[in-house]
Amino acid sequence: MKVEELEKCAPSTDWNVLYWVLGTILMPVALPLALFNIWQRFRAQKFRNQLPGKVVLITGASSGVGEALAHVFYSAGCKVILAARRTLELERVKKDLMALDLEPAYPPTVLGLDLAELNTIPDFVTRVLGVYNQVDILINNGGISVRSDVASTAVDVDLKIMVVNYFGSVALTKALLPSMIKRKSGHICFISSVQGKFAIPQRAAYSASKHAMQAFADSLRAEVASKNINVSTVSPGYVRTQLSLNALTGTGKSYGKMDDSTAKGMSPDKLAERILKCILRNEPDIIVSDIQAKIAYYLRHLCPTLFFWVMAKRALKLEKADKKTS
């Protein structure tokens, strides 16, 4: 090959300058990020090795994400305490966990809990602490949803959603917090929703409860940081569970339908693994969703006018669909 041909194959001066500029600008950013990621992985592995024997309280553990979390933490060697209203379903989950035949393994504990009954929560925490004398990780996962527009939703339904999704988790967290502060150790994880980051039509009550949870978690995180207590908020997109089937209508009746978006959502097992990783890495706030929900999140904050226009179009579409089915 001739010298002239070699020169043609060589990168141009312009490209060399571009590579140099990109390297100069991006390297100071990329290198610390890469090192931080390596440190996070190392830290997560360290804490994963410390998981066996940790006491983990999971609310809403009778199905869906809560059940998947029970499997993930039990498989990691934790002492899991399963809480929900449906104790028969909790017994089923316990039986499934015991059938895994893991070593070492601690028999799961089943405790009935109705988050709507706020006055019973202090006694519930007394029973919880009576099992292992402590809770290392609290996962506030229990909750219900609603499918109705604002005008058609009874105030009683708004109250019920807020009590179960927000005040129930708040009451449980407050009841357990003194024991964590005394031990100067603990991790509290709130399972929220992307709808706690931005609101969509026909989810006002649900979204309001998740926005409240987000704010509570943010304040709590700052307050307990000096006490060696960690707080994480996980905001998933659509998850393939029975959430829509168990949702309420505006009158308080059972919705009883599987939404297409829910049916096409991520698996609860995948989400549970990501929640475990979040806790191991001590990530304060994460979104676990498809690209569409993430775009909506950034659109809400960076270009709210466009976001509001899109949501208005969506509301009109849902209204027309409801008229066709009614």
Summary of the structure (lengths in Angstrom):
residues: 326
radius of gyration: 23.6
end to end distance: 77.2
largest distance: 87.7
contacts: 1028
relative contact order: 0.11
helix: 60%
strand: 13%
